[in-house]
Amino acid sequence: MALSFNPAMPLLFLPSYKLIQYLLFSLLGAYTTFRTHENASYVMFWERHLRRLVQSVEILGEKRPDLYPLKCRFESSWDIFIRPLVDSSLKNGLALALKKRKHGEELAITSLVHGTTDQPDDDSVVRPCDVYVHIGGYLPMKFGLSDSAACLALVGQSREIAMSKFSEWARTRKYLEKLRAPLVTELLLSNDGDHILEGTVTNFFVVCRREMNQMSDEGPTNPNDMHPYMVQTAPLNDGVLPGSKSWEEVSWEMKDFRVG
């Protein structure tokens, strides 16, 4: 099951892999992918992904102004345009996707912001972007099992405009995937072969135990300080997509966008 939704366009029903490839390969713009959890009862890290989507559009607007040529006509921030379009598309798309979801499936959701270029012929409101949403079902992996362990290999350097999640990366990644050995499940990016940046599909992070001197002697000042572990990724200046840099940032932000 997969569907693509845009308020101004009819729904498209195609095999999931064909539809997501069509979306990312044919439309240039910022995008983000997030997932549901606990039997599709809520969307994980919804606010975090939405903020990153807006930030990616802002960065692309500066680095590649040709992608969003109509933005110069507006003084409003990108958030004013993107948030209501994503909310509307997601709520309507989820209502249909949940009806078609098979038992045990979670939903993978990709939202892409594509710049508009032409003045509409009718009296509709002019906006600097359109939003497209793809929703597909998948069976989550069971972690901790020997047959679900990842086999990794280093390939390639950091992404172009790494601070933004840019759909052009999907095209580059397609060529890198041709270098992947059959047993390798994920390719990692590295500029020098020693310092790992991120995966071509997933984030790369290390779970570390906190040093005792990192925890307050006066007791935790917020619920996150109670955790004895922290999550670390490569520094942003090395050329990685902004993601979860510490356990504090990812532990308490899971249920902001409830389904149903």
Phi and psi in degrees as a GROMACS rama.xvg file:
@    title "Ramachandran Plot"
@    xaxis  label "Phi"
@    yaxis  label "Psi"
@TYPE xy
-158.325  144.985  ALA-2
-143.544  153.26  LEU-3
-120.164  133.994  SER-4
-131.585  134.18  PHE-5
-143.659  129.619  ASN-6
-54.718  -27.067  PRO-7
-94.9444  1.72629  ALA-8
-131.901  157.773  MET-9
-71.1075  158.105  PRO-10
-70.1006  144.811  LEU-11
-113.995  126.852  LEU-12
-114.115  112.532  PHE-13
-142.394  165.529  LEU-14
-53.2774  141.199  PRO-15
-56.0704  -46.0966  SER-16
-66.6242  -33.5991  TYR-17
-70.9663  -38.8402  LYS-18
-70.9578  -42.3426  LEU-19
-69.1977  -33.879  ILE-20
-65.5908  -42.5247  GLN-21
-60.052  -43.9978  TYR-22
-63.6551  -49.0423  LEU-23
-80.2948  -29.9542  LEU-24
-83.8762  -28.469  PHE-25
-97.6775  -19.4193  SER-26
-119.163  125.237  LEU-27
-89.9265  135.934  LEU-28
163.022  -179.376  GLY-29
-83.0636  145.807  ALA-30
-147.611  166.944  TYR-31
-149.221  153.219  THR-32
-126.246  130.706  THR-33
-139.664  172.475  PHE-34
-136.698  160.039  ARG-35
-88.5749  170.693  THR-36
-146.438  159.212  HIS-37
52.6988  63.636  GLU-38
61.0739  41.1923  ASN-39
59.821  33.6863  ALA-40
-85.1964  -22.5389  SER-41
-156.711  162.03  TYR-42
-94.8978  127.299  VAL-43
-75.074  134.783  MET-44
53.9586  40.1608  PHE-45
-58.1926  -51.2375  TRP-46
-63.2582  -38.3219  GLU-47
-62.6615  -44.4579  ARG-48
-66.8636  -38.1165  HIS-49
-65.8422  -41.4493  LEU-50
-63.5983  -41.2651  ARG-51
-67.0695  -34.4569  ARG-52
-63.4545  -45.3667  LEU-53
-63.158  -43.9035  VAL-54
-63.2168  -38.0193  GLN-55
-64.1857  -40.2134  SER-56
-65.1694  -41.3424  VAL-57
-60.9011  -43.5997  GLU-58
-66.5744  -44.9218  ILE-59
-64.5567  -34.5915  LEU-60
-62.4246  -30.4183  GLY-61
-83.2763  -44.2012  GLU-62
-78.3992  -35.1738  LYS-63
-132.074  70.665  ARG-64
-60.5318  -18.1034  PRO-65
-67.1351  -18.6384  ASP-66
-76.9108  -26.9815  LEU-67
-132.478  67.5845  TYR-68
-68.0319  -24.6669  PRO-69
-85.8106  -7.40046  LEU-70
-62.6232  -28.6092  LYS-71
-62.3954  -17.1834  CYS-72
-81.7805  -10.5592  ARG-73
-118.933  141.065  PHE-74
-95.3015  -15.1286  GLU-75
-67.3791  155.684  SER-76
-72.4363  161.011  SER-77
-62.302  -33.0719  TRP-78
-58.8831  -34.0608  ASP-79
-61.7864  -34.6291  ILE-80
-87.321  -42.87  PHE-81
-76.0876  -46.4719  ILE-82
-56.7432  -52.0096  ARG-83
-64.9037  -33.5519  PRO-84
-67.8223  -43.0018  LEU-85
-67.0934  -43.8773  VAL-86
-58.7893  -46.2463  ASP-87
-63.994  -47.3402  SER-88
-63.6657  -42.1033  SER-89
-67.76  -44.2592  LEU-90
-64.1778  -43.3642  LYS-91
-69.2435  -40.5999  ASN-92
-66.4043  -41.0237  GLY-93
-64.0581  -36.1447  LEU-94
-59.0306  -38.4458  ALA-95
-79.1468  -39.8759  LEU-96
-65.0868  -37.7414  ALA-97
-65.5184  -30.4679  LEU-98
-70.3344  -31.1736  LYS-99
-94.9424  -8.33417  LYS-100
-64.9709  134.87  ARG-101
-84.0465  158.338  LYS-102
-60.3529  131.262  HIS-103
89.6704  -9.55821  GLY-104
-82.5671  145.971  GLU-105
-103.893  171.869  GLU-106
-112.495  132.965  LEU-107
-103.861  127.121  ALA-108
-121.908  126.136  ILE-109
-116.999  128.179  THR-110
-118.96  127.868  SER-111
-122.658  134.204  LEU-112
-106.488  112.797  VAL-113
-111.239  134.339  HIS-114
-72.0607  140.704  GLY-115
-88.7295  152.378  THR-116
-125.518  -20.9149  THR-117
-118.621  149.648  ASP-118
-72.4889  128.099  GLN-119
-64.1215  149.964  PRO-120
-74.1173  -29.6447  ASP-121
-90.3862  -164.206  ASP-122
-94.9967  18.1506  ASP-123
-67.5992  160.192  SER-124
-71.4513  133.235  VAL-125
-78.3357  134.27  VAL-126
-139.073  155.152  ARG-127
-81.3404  -1.79398  PRO-128
-155.754  159.088  CYS-129
-117.9  153.597  ASP-130
-117.29  134.07  VAL-131
-121.283  136.832  TYR-132
-125.071  129.83  VAL-133
-113.122  131.284  HIS-134
-126.835  125.101  ILE-135
-136.837  152.449  GLY-136
-89.8074  149.934  GLY-137
-152.961  156.223  TYR-138
-97.2526  117.245  LEU-139
-66.0939  144.995  PRO-140
-71.7411  150.242  MET-141
-95.5348  113.876  LYS-142
-78.9645  154.377  PHE-143
93.5025  -5.89695  GLY-144
-94.3216  144.897  LEU-145
-62.5294  -34.6711  SER-146
-81.1558  -2.99217  ASP-147
-106.358  5.29736  SER-148
-68.4819  148.047  ALA-149
-86.0074  144.025  ALA-150
-112.763  119.087  CYS-151
-110.967  153.949  LEU-152
-148.28  145.189  ALA-153
-86.6241  138.312  LEU-154
-159.523  140.927  VAL-155
70.6422  174.525  GLY-156
-110.238  -175.641  GLN-157
-63.3454  156.828  SER-158
-72.8221  153.902  ARG-159
-70.9554  137.618  GLU-160
50.0126  57.5925  ILE-161
-63.6923  -25.2515  ALA-162
-72.4041  -11.0221  MET-163
-117.313  142.431  SER-164
-86.5071  98.7483  LYS-165
-108.607  130.838  PHE-166
-63.7899  -20.5124  SER-167
-61.0666  -25.2143  GLU-168
-62.9719  -30.9504  TRP-169
-61.5439  -34.6653  ALA-170
-71.5493  -43.1678  ARG-171
-62.9009  -42.2628  THR-172
-61.5702  -32.4259  ARG-173
-59.4041  -39.7033  LYS-174
-74.5089  -35.4978  TYR-175
-64.7484  -35.0561  LEU-176
-62.6078  -24.5146  GLU-177
-68.3268  -18.2499  LYS-178
-88.1236  -6.99234  LEU-179
-75.3405  127.174  ARG-180
-67.411  154.775  ALA-181
-56.1023  -36.3346  PRO-182
-86.1  -8.73249  LEU-183
-81.7766  129.035  VAL-184
-99.8752  -16.282  THR-185
-153.792  137.151  GLU-186
-100.595  136.619  LEU-187
-109.628  143.487  LEU-188
-94.4125  141.706  LEU-189
-155.934  134.083  SER-190
-80.1818  -25.8816  ASN-191
-128.354  -0.298774  ASP-192
86.37  -10.1436  GLY-193
-110.996  -38.7449  ASP-194
-102.592  115.423  HIS-195
-81.5924  134.031  ILE-196
-96.7642  -67.8256  LEU-197
-163.425  169.225  GLU-198
-85.8524  162.095  GLY-199
-71.8583  -21.9236  THR-200
-118.013  -41.9074  VAL-201
-116.794  167.514  THR-202
-74.8344  154.413  ASN-203
-116.171  123.59  PHE-204
-145.274  161.823  PHE-205
-120.146  131.71  VAL-206
-91.867  119.891  VAL-207
-117.952  148.803  CYS-208
-81.8392  135.328  ARG-209
-67.0017  145.237  ARG-210
-74.2101  148.289  GLU-211
-59.8652  -33.8395  MET-212
-74.6547  -6.96634  ASN-213
-84.922  -13.6657  GLN-214
-101.936  135.592  MET-215
-64.9656  135.016  SER-216
-70.3431  -20.2823  ASP-217
-89.0367  5.77847  GLU-218
94.0873  165.192  GLY-219
-67.0466  134.473  PRO-220
-88.9394  -16.7184  THR-221
-147.322  162.416  ASN-222
-56.4572  -28.4774  PRO-223
-67.6387  -27.6006  ASN-224
-67.8461  -12.8741  ASP-225
-75.3057  -15.9384  MET-226
-80.7316  129.555  HIS-227
-82.9693  3.66117  PRO-228
-121.691  157.412  TYR-229
-138.196  153.83  MET-230
-106.702  128.97  VAL-231
-121.942  141.147  GLN-232
-124.343  176.933  THR-233
-64.8417  149.885  ALA-234
-59.4235  143.244  PRO-235
-60.1813  -33.314  LEU-236
-66.0997  -16.547  ASN-237
-76.3636  -13.8794  ASP-238
103.319  59.6129  GLY-239
-130.858  159.156  VAL-240
-72.2727  132.375  LEU-241
-56.4625  129.196  PRO-242
-146.65  -146.361  GLY-243
-82.2616  114.51  SER-244
-96.7231  -18.4372  LYS-245
-154.04  161.16  SER-246
-59.661  -33.7439  TRP-247
-57.9483  -34.2868  GLU-248
-81.3519  -13.4915  GLU-249
-119.179  -6.64369  VAL-250
-81.0618  -28.8591  SER-251
-125.83  36.3824  TRP-252
-138.081  48.8971  GLU-253
-106.16  -19.2509  MET-254
-124.046  36.6625  LYS-255
-77.5716  -30.6772  ASP-256
-117.8  93.9393  PHE-257
-81.5974  143.557  ARG-258
-93.9561  129.592  VAL-259
